[in-house]
């Protein structure tokens, strides 16, 4: 397919700074990103530009005459028409300014003097996130309209040799609610990743057995780890000398020592980018939606359930036989994501052991299964729920007798809602 540059809309970055030297510097550094650059000298002009141009990203100085950067950001985020535009503050002010920046609604923060590696990484990340969100919104009619479970906490692997820094990072990440494992070398990192990829890797730029930049570059050569989000910890000197490696894939940098607020923002941005990329890959490549069997557990997939449910409804309707669905939520607290994977496999085996002829077990989310039970009516469904609890199942069970003629989407949406209500629930559509 022939694609011309005219087919690809240019992204617009609005640069707002009262210093002409800073504006020229940013123009020189960002001109290679292939974006249209617009400029404003103060907050008042910035608001006019935003109203007229609707930029895709705003790079905003804080200290300016008239409207300062805090107020401009509040106005951008306070309007329904512009609140989606990412705002990156930059200033030479200290920690208090950063706190005020995020209170005003800023999406990110850069310190002056600006570092080119950080600058380009942050700009690319926010433009990509915005593009992925737009794509998801445009295609949302193609996606299912139900959610089986809440977004699970992120799985993070911290690869840091220094004990004090590692303990500080792990503690901060766990305080933020994440599931964290750690490694003290690249070899230990590989051993851990062999048990499953994390949602994010936080890695020191220099480790006893090699440079993290080369290691991350190696990971980008494989489809499975190509889009793994990476937060690289480095010294200010390494950043200034550009010794931290390339910027392929979702990647950002954090100068240490740092504070918890900056790390939280870096982690949140990378996790958001990683989730959007993962969802995009699943829909386009079919990693999740097109497989008929879930490889880790051996259960059928959600794609199988959606297709098979419609077929089974037709067969049973002709034979005047009932059909029920039983949702099983395996929400047990575990010590880490490796234990969570083992728990899923055990749960699948437990639920499969009780299946009868013609029944099927499907995995529909990280921690949720659905049992397809042809020939089972409402009374039989209640008996199956009680039997599973008596046999030792410790998760959440919820059932739904399937009414004749109901669409697969309506049935699955109803079951998801019943499952969210809690243990032992049943419902009639």
C-alpha positions in Angstrom: 0.0 0.0 0.0 1.4 3.4 -1.0 1.4 5.9 1.8 2.3 9.6 1.3 3.1 12.0 4.0 -0.2 13.8 3.2 -2.1 10.7 4.5 -0.6 11.1 8.0 -1.8 14.1 10.0 1.0 15.9 11.8 1.0 16.2 15.5 1.1 19.7 16.9 3.2 20.6 19.9 2.6 24.0 21.5 5.7 25.4 23.2 5.0 28.1 25.8 7.9 30.1 27.2 8.6 33.8 27.6 12.4 33.3 26.9 13.1 33.4 23.1 16.4 31.4 23.6 14.5 28.5 25.3 11.9 28.5 22.5 14.7 28.3 19.8 16.4 25.5 21.8 13.2 23.5 22.0 12.5 24.1 18.3 16.0 22.7 17.4 15.6 19.7 19.7 12.0 18.7 18.7 12.1 19.5 15.0 13.4 15.9 14.2 10.3 14.3 15.8 8.2 15.0 12.7 5.7 17.3 14.5 4.4 20.7 13.7 5.7 23.2 16.3 3.7 26.2 17.5 4.9 28.9 19.9 3.5 31.3 22.5 5.4 33.9 24.6 3.1 33.9 27.6 0.0 32.4 29.2 -2.5 34.7 27.5 -1.2 33.9 24.0 -1.0 30.2 24.9 -4.8 30.1 25.7 -5.5 31.8 22.3 -3.3 29.3 20.5 -4.9 26.4 22.3 -8.3 27.6 21.3 -7.4 28.1 17.7 -5.0 25.2 17.0 -6.1 22.5 19.5 -2.5 21.2 19.9 -1.8 17.5 20.7 0.6 18.4 23.5 1.6 21.5 25.4 5.1 22.1 26.7 4.5 24.8 29.3 6.9 26.9 31.3 5.7 27.8 34.8 7.2 31.2 35.6 5.8 33.7 33.0 4.3 37.2 33.2 0.5 37.5 33.4 -0.9 34.0 33.5 1.6 31.6 35.0 2.0 28.0 34.0 -0.1 26.7 36.9 -3.1 28.8 35.9 -2.8 27.9 32.2 -2.7 24.3 33.1 -5.8 24.6 35.3 -7.7 26.2 32.5 -6.7 23.6 30.0 -7.7 20.7 32.3 -10.8 22.5 33.5 -12.4 22.7 30.0 -14.1 19.7 28.5 -12.8 20.7 25.1 -9.2 20.7 26.1 -8.8 18.5 29.2 -7.5 15.6 27.1 -4.5 17.5 25.9 -1.3 16.4 27.7 0.5 19.2 29.6 4.2 18.9 30.4 5.5 21.6 32.8 9.1 22.6 32.8 10.9 24.9 35.3 14.0 25.5 37.3 11.9 25.7 40.5 12.2 23.0 43.1 10.0 20.3 44.6 7.2 22.5 45.8 6.6 23.6 42.2 6.3 19.9 41.1 3.7 19.3 43.7 1.7 22.4 42.7 2.1 21.3 39.0 0.4 18.0 39.6 -2.3 19.6 41.7 -3.0 21.9 38.7 -3.5 18.8 36.6 -0.2 18.6 34.7 0.5 15.2 33.1 4.3 15.5 33.5 7.2 17.6 34.7 10.7 18.4 33.4 13.5 20.2 35.2 15.5 23.1 33.7 18.1 22.9 32.2 16.2 20.5 30.0 17.9 17.2 29.1 17.3 16.2 25.5 17.0 12.4 26.3 14.3 13.1 29.0 12.6 15.7 26.8 12.2 13.5 23.7 11.3 10.4 25.8 8.5 12.3 27.6 7.1 13.9 24.4 7.1 10.6 22.5 5.4 8.8 25.4 2.5 11.3 25.8 2.0 11.6 22.0 1.9 7.8 21.7 -0.5 7.4 24.6 -2.8 10.0 23.1 -2.7 8.3 19.7 -3.5 4.9 21.2 -6.4 6.3 23.2 -7.8 7.9 20.0 -7.5 4.6 18.2 -9.2 2.7 21.0 -12.0 5.2 21.1 -12.5 5.0 17.3 -12.7 1.2 17.5 -14.6 0.9 20.8 -17.7 -0.3 18.8 -15.7 -3.5 17.9 -14.9 -4.3 21.6 -17.1 -6.1 24.1 -19.1 -3.8 26.4 -18.6 -5.7 29.6 -15.7 -6.1 32.0 -15.1 -9.3 34.1 -12.9 -7.8 36.8 -11.2 -4.6 37.9 -7.7 -3.8 36.5 -5.3 -5.9 38.5 -2.4 -4.3 40.3 0.6 -3.9 38.2 3.4 -6.5 38.2 6.8 -4.7 38.4 10.3 -6.2 38.3 13.0 -3.9 40.0 16.5 -4.8 38.8 18.9 -2.9 41.1 22.2 -4.0 42.6 22.6 -1.3 45.2 20.8 -2.5 48.3 19.7 0.9 49.7 18.3 2.1 46.4 16.6 -1.2 45.7 14.9 -1.3 49.1 13.7 2.3 48.6 12.3 1.6 45.1 10.6 -1.6 46.1 9.1 0.0 49.2 7.8 3.0 47.3 6.3 0.8 44.6 4.6 -1.5 47.1 3.2 1.5 48.9 1.6 2.5 45.7 -0.2 -0.9 45.6 2.0 -2.7 43.0 3.1 -6.3 43.1 6.9 -6.1 43.1 9.7 -8.6 42.6 13.4 -7.7 42.5 16.7 -8.9 41.0 20.2 -7.7 41.6 21.8 -8.5 38.2 20.9 -9.1 34.6 21.3 -12.8 35.1 18.8 -12.8 38.0 16.5 -10.6 35.9 16.5 -13.1 33.0 15.7 -15.9 35.5 12.8 -14.0 36.8 11.5 -13.0 33.3 11.6 -16.7 32.3 8.7 -17.2 34.7 6.6 -14.5 33.1 7.0 -10.9 31.8 6.2 -8.1 34.3 4.0 -5.1 33.3 7.0 -2.8 33.9 10.7 -3.2 34.5 12.5 -0.6 36.7 16.3 -1.1 36.0 19.5 0.6 37.1 21.5 1.7 34.0 24.6 0.0 35.2 24.6 -3.5 36.8 27.5 -5.7 37.9 27.2 -8.0 34.8 26.5 -5.4 32.1 24.9 -2.2 30.9 21.1 -2.0 31.1 20.8 -0.1 27.9 22.3 -2.9 25.9 20.1 -5.4 27.7 17.0 -3.5 27.0 18.0 -3.1 23.3 18.3 -6.9 23.2 14.8 -7.3 24.6 13.4 -5.1 21.8 14.4 -7.7 19.3 11.7 -10.1 20.5 8.0 -9.7 19.8 7.0 -10.8 23.3 9.2 -8.1 25.0 9.2 -5.5 22.3 6.6 -3.3 24.1 7.7 -4.0 27.7 7.7 -0.6 29.5 11.1 0.2 31.0 12.0 2.8 33.6 15.8 3.3 33.7 17.4 4.7 36.8 20.5 6.7 36.2 22.8 9.4 37.5 22.6 13.0 36.3 26.1 12.6 34.9 25.1 9.5 32.8 22.0 11.4 31.5 24.1 14.4 30.4 26.7 12.1 28.7 23.8 10.2 27.1 25.2 6.9 28.5 21.8 5.4 29.3 21.0 3.6 26.0 18.5 4.0 23.2 14.9 5.0 23.4 13.2 2.2 21.5 9.8 1.0 22.8 8.0 2.5 25.8 10.9 3.8 27.9 11.6 6.6 30.3 14.4 7.7 32.6 14.6 8.8 36.2 17.6 10.5 37.7 18.4 9.2 41.2 18.4 10.1 44.0 14.8 11.2 43.5 11.5 11.4 45.4 8.4 9.2 45.5 6.2 11.7 43.6 8.5 11.7 40.5 8.8 7.9 40.4 5.0 7.5 40.8 4.4 9.8 37.8 7.0 8.0 35.7 5.5 4.6 36.6 1.9 5.7 36.0 2.7 7.0 32.5 4.6 3.9 31.5 2.0 1.5 32.8 -0.7 3.5 30.9 1.3 3.3 27.7 2.0 -0.4 28.2 -1.6 -1.3 28.8 -2.7 0.5 25.7 0.0 -1.2 23.6 -0.9 -4.6 25.0 -4.6 -4.1 24.2 -3.7 -2.9 20.7 -1.5 -5.9 20.0 -4.2 -8.3 21.3 -6.8 -6.9 19.0 -4.6 -6.6 15.9 -2.6 -9.7 16.1 -5.1 -11.9 17.9 -2.9 -12.9 20.8 -5.9 -13.0 23.1 -9.1 -12.7 21.1 -8.4 -15.3 18.4 -6.9 -18.2 20.3 -9.4 -21.0 21.1 -7.4 -22.3 24.1 -5.8 -20.3 26.9 -2.1 -21.6 26.9 -1.3 -21.2 30.6 -4.4 -23.0 32.0 -5.6 -25.2 29.1 -9.1 -23.8 29.4 -11.0 -22.5 26.4 -10.6 -18.8 25.6 -13.1 -15.9 25.7 -13.2 -16.0 21.9 -14.3 -19.7 22.1 -17.0 -18.8 24.7 -18.5 -16.0 22.6 -18.7 -18.2 19.5 -19.7 -21.5 21.2 -22.4 -19.9 23.3 -24.3 -18.8 20.2 -24.0 -22.3 18.7 -25.0 -24.1 21.9 -28.0 -21.8 22.4 -29.3 -22.7 18.9 -28.8 -26.5 19.5 -30.5 -26.5 22.9 -33.4 -24.3 21.8 -34.3 -26.9 19.1 -34.2 -29.6 21.7 -36.0 -27.5 24.4 -33.1 -28.0 26.8 -31.9 -25.4 29.4 -28.5 -23.7 29.4 -26.7 -21.9 32.3 -23.4 -20.1 32.8 -21.4 -20.2 36.0 -18.8 -17.5 36.6 -15.9 -18.3 38.9 -13.7 -15.5 40.3 -10.4 -16.7 41.7 -9.5 -13.5 43.7 -7.4 -15.1 46.4 -4.6 -12.9 47.8 -1.1 -14.1 46.7 2.4 -13.1 47.4 3.4 -12.3 43.8 2.5 -12.8 40.2 4.4 -16.1 39.9 2.2 -17.4 42.7 -0.8 -15.9 41.0 0.0 -17.9 37.8 0.3 -21.1 39.8 -3.0 -20.3 41.5 -4.7 -19.8 38.1 -3.5 -23.2 36.9 -4.6 -24.9 40.1 -8.0 -23.2 39.9 -8.4 -24.4 36.2 -7.6 -28.0 37.2 -10.1 -27.8 40.1 -12.9 -26.5 38.0 -12.2 -28.8 35.1 -12.3 -31.9 37.4 -16.0 -31.3 38.0 -17.1 -30.9 34.4 -19.6 -33.3 32.9 -20.0 -34.4 29.3 -20.7 -31.5 27.0 -19.6 -28.8 29.5 -16.7 -26.5 28.9 -14.4 -24.3 31.1 -13.3 -20.9 29.6 -10.9 -18.3 31.0 -12.2 -14.9 30.3 -9.8 -12.6 32.3 -6.8 -12.7 34.5 -8.6 -14.2 37.4 -12.0 -15.2 36.1 -13.4 -18.4 34.5 -16.8 -19.2 33.0 -18.3 -22.7 33.0 -20.7 -23.4 30.1 -23.3 -25.8 31.4 -25.7 -27.1 28.7 -28.7 -29.1 30.1 -28.5 -27.2 33.5 -31.5 -25.2 34.7 -31.7 -22.6 37.5 -32.2 -25.3 40.2 -29.3 -27.3 38.9 -27.1 -24.2 38.7 -27.7 -23.5 42.5 -26.8 -27.1 43.2 -23.5 -26.8 41.3 -22.6 -23.6 43.1 -23.2 -25.2 46.5 -21.3 -28.4 45.5 -18.3 -26.4 44.4 -18.2 -24.5 47.7 -18.5 -27.7 49.7 -15.7 -29.3 47.7 -13.3 -26.5 48.7 -13.6 -23.7 46.1 -12.5 -20.5 47.9 -13.3 -17.9 45.2 -16.5 -16.1 44.1 -19.2 -18.0 42.2 -22.2 -16.5 40.4 -24.7 -18.1 38.0 -27.0 -17.1 35.2 -29.6 -19.3 33.5 -29.5 -18.3 29.8 -32.9 -17.3 28.4 -33.8 -18.5 24.9 -33.0 -15.9 22.1 -30.8 -13.7 24.2 -27.7 -12.5 22.4 -24.2 -13.7 23.5 -23.3 -10.1 24.4 -26.3 -9.6 26.6 -25.8 -12.9 28.4 -22.1 -12.3 29.1 -22.7 -8.7 30.2 -25.3 -10.0 32.6 -23.0 -12.7 34.0 -20.2 -10.1 34.5 -22.6 -7.9 36.5 -23.8 -10.8 38.6 -20.3 -11.9 39.3 -19.4 -8.4 40.5 -22.2 -8.6 43.1 -20.5 -11.3 45.0 -20.5 -14.8 46.3 -23.3 -17.2 45.5 -25.3 -14.7 43.4 -27.7 -15.8 40.7 -29.8 -13.7 38.3 -32.5 -14.1 35.7 -32.2 -12.0 32.5 
